[in-house]
C-alpha cells in the first residue's frame, strides 16, 4: 500500500487562458468518396445515431466473465504446486490482466443495465462450458498435480483455455451487428492480442519443459 | 451478483499474494511514491494537477458533436465558467446514488497531426481541425464527423488520412453502423480527405483493406515525387472475401494469400488521390531463407519463459524515418527493424522479442537513428497498468540501441509514480523534443499524464518534466487521459481522451537550460506526423552553441574558465576569439569520446556559424 500523504496539488485551470469556443466552425459530415460533404448543426451532430450494444455483445461479456474466472481458479492453484519462477511470473500476468478485465466487464454490463452472470455459471455442467474451458475432471487433475507435472498440465490447459477465448472473440466478430460499439470492439480486440501473445509465451515454455 | 464480487475479492487477494512472492520489485517502495502525482484529487473538470518543469497554457474542451450528452465523461463542453462563479461539483451530491458513468470511447480524442498553423485532432467520431497560430488560444476551424476507428490521422499537403477498423465503419461517414455481416456500405481501411477547403473537407478516396486500419503511417519517399505512400496496420479479423475480393485469413502454410502476416502498402498518386490503392502486402515476417510467410515462428529464444514470438501476424504501428531509410515496426509479438529504401518492398533487418512485453505498440527513433524506443501497451490502454503493484518493466518503454542495423536492448522506462486503480495508464504515443546534443522524448501515458524524459544514455533514462491530472472519477475507471503528446514547433500538444486538447510549454530547469530550450525552439516543421520522423537539423548559430556549452558544462567536458571565455566571446561576437576557439574545439573533438565528441564537433560548427550573418 502507498502511504497516505498530502500531494502537492496545483490547480492550473485559472492560470489557463480561456480557449476560444470556436464560434462558426462548421461540423462537416463528408459523403462517400466523390460525393459532396454536408454541413450539419451541433444539435444534429449530437443527435446522430450510434450503434447500440447487442444481445451477442452481452452474451460475450457474460460468458467471458466466467471464462476469466476459471483462468483465475487455475492460477490460484499455482502458488502451492509449482517451483518455477517463470511459471509464477506467467501466472501473475494472467491474474493481473484477467482479474482487472472481470472488473471491466462487470462495469460494462452494469453501466448498460445488463445482468451480471450467475457467479457459478462456469461451474455448470461440462456441456454448458464456454470454448476452451476445463471440465471438472480436468480441473481435478490439475489440482492433483505437483511440480513439473503441474507446470506441463497447467500450460497445456491454459493454452487450450486461451484458444477458447480467441474462438469467442472470433464468433463475436462474426455475428452480424455485434461489436459495433467502441468499448466492446476495443476490449475484444485487446483480449485477442493479449491472449494470443500469452499462448505463444506458454507454447515456448511448454516446449522447453517437454524438451 | 454479490457473491461474484466476493469471488473477485478472493481473486484479488491471491493476486496480492503473488505480488509479494514474485520477483517483480514493488514500485511503492521506491522514492517515486513521494511524487506529487500520487493521490491527486479526482474530477473531470477540476481534477488536481501536478506539474513539473512545464506549464499548461491552454485546454480546449471537446466541441459539440464530439461527446455523448448522456455520459458525463463526454461532456466537457459546457461554456467556460464565468470568472468567480462557484466550481461545479464533479461528483454526485451526498445521498444521491451516483449514476454509473460510461466511458465514452465513441467520442474519445486520439492521435494528432500538424501542418503549418493547423492541428488535426483525431477522435473516434471524426477529426477536429484547430488553428494554432496562437498556441495559447487554439481556435476550432472545422469538425469532421466520420466514425469507424480510433481516428488515427496524418496530413500531407491537401490530403488528410484517417484509419478505420471498426465493423461499424461506413463508406458514407454515416454514424448508424452496418448491421449486415457482408455489406457494400461497410468501409474499413484508410480514408483520404481533400482539405483544400479546410472548412469543408471532402472524402476523395476510401482504400478498403482486409483487416482495416488500426493505425497507419505516412511515408514520403524522397525519390518519388509523384506518389505518397501509406503503411496500413490492420489488427482486426480478416473480412470475408465476399465483402472484399482477395481477403482470406487462413493459416499461412495452407493459404499463401492470407491477409494475416502482412501490412498494407497503399500508393496515393498525388495528381489523382482518388486512384489510391493497395500496391503490396509485403511479407515482412517471412523467413528470408525458406520464404515461409510466418518466418518469425522459428525464432525462439533460449531462456525459458521468454516468449517465442511465433504468431506475430500483424503490426500495431510502424514509425518510418525516410532520411535514414529505416522503419521500426511495433508488431504485436515483436519489435522489428525494416529497410524502407524501397517503400513498396520493405525488408526486415532484425526482429526482437522481450519477455516482459505484452504487446509491441509503437516506436520512436532518436534523431541520429541509433536508438529506438518501443512501447508495450499492456492492457490495451483502457485499463490501469501503472499501479504500485504493476511491475516497472511491464507496460513500459523498452529502449534499444541500433548496432550494425540490429537491435540491442538497453533499458526500460516506465512512468515513475504509481497511478490509481481508477486511471487507465500504460506507455503510449510520443515524439522527440528537439534539443540538440541530447535525446529527449515527450510521451503520453493516458491518465498517467505526460512524461518528458532524457534517454541520451539509453541504459539510464531520466525523467525531466511531467504533467498529470487526478483520475476523472474517484470510484470507477472512466477512460480518459493523454492518448498522444507531441512536440510541434515549440509547444507540446496533448490529446486528452475526455478533457480535450492541452497545450503545454517546457520551462528551463536543472534538467534543461534556457539555452537548450531556446535551441529546441529554433526547429520548425511545415508538417509533422509523429509516425514519419523527420531528421531534425539545427542551424549553426550562437543559440545552438550556447546549448552545447551548457551540455559540456554538465558533463565537465570543458573547464569552467574555458566555458566562461566562450560564452563571453559569443556575447561579444568576438570574431578572432570565436575563430580560434572553433579550431581548438574541433581538435578537442577528435580526442573526445561518446556523445561529447559529437557535441564538440557541433559546437565548433556553431561557433563558426555564430559569426556568419543570418541568412
Interface residues (C-beta under 8 A of the other chain):
Chain A: X1 X2 X3 X4 X5 X7 X8 X9 X10 X11 X12 X13 X15 X16 X17 X18 X19 X20 X21 X22 X25 X26 X27 X28 X29 X30 X31 X32 X33 X34 X35 X36 X37 X39 X40 X42 X45 X46 X48 X49 X50 X51 X65 X69 X72 X75 X76 X79 X84 X85 X86 X88 X89 X90 X91 X92 X93 X95 X96 X97 X99 X100 X101 X102 X103 X104 X106 X107 X110 X111 X112 X116 X117 X119 X169 X170 X173 X174 X175 X176 X177 X178 X179 X180 X181 X182 X183 X185 X186 X187 X189 X190 X193 X194 X196 X197 X199 X200 X201 X203 X204 X205 X207 X208 X209
Chain B: X1 X3 X4 X5 X7 X8 X11 X12 X14 X15 X17 X18 X19 X21 X22 X23 X24 X28 X33 X34 X36 X37 X38 X39 X40 X41 X45 X46 X48 X49 X50 X51 X55 X56 X57 X58 X59 X60 X61 X63 X64 X65 X67 X68 X69 X79 X80 X100 X101 X102 X103 X105 X106 X108 X124 X130 X136 X137 X138 X139 X140 X141 X142 X143 X144 X145 X146 X147 X166 X167 X168 X171 X172 X173 X175 X176 X177 X178 X179 X180 X181 X193 X199 X200 X201 X202 X203 X204 X205 X206 X235 X236 X237 X274 X300 X301 X304 X305 X306 X307 X308 X309 X310 X311 X332 X333 X355 X358 X359 X378 X379 X380 X381 X382 X383 X384 X388 X389 X390 X394 X418 X476 X477
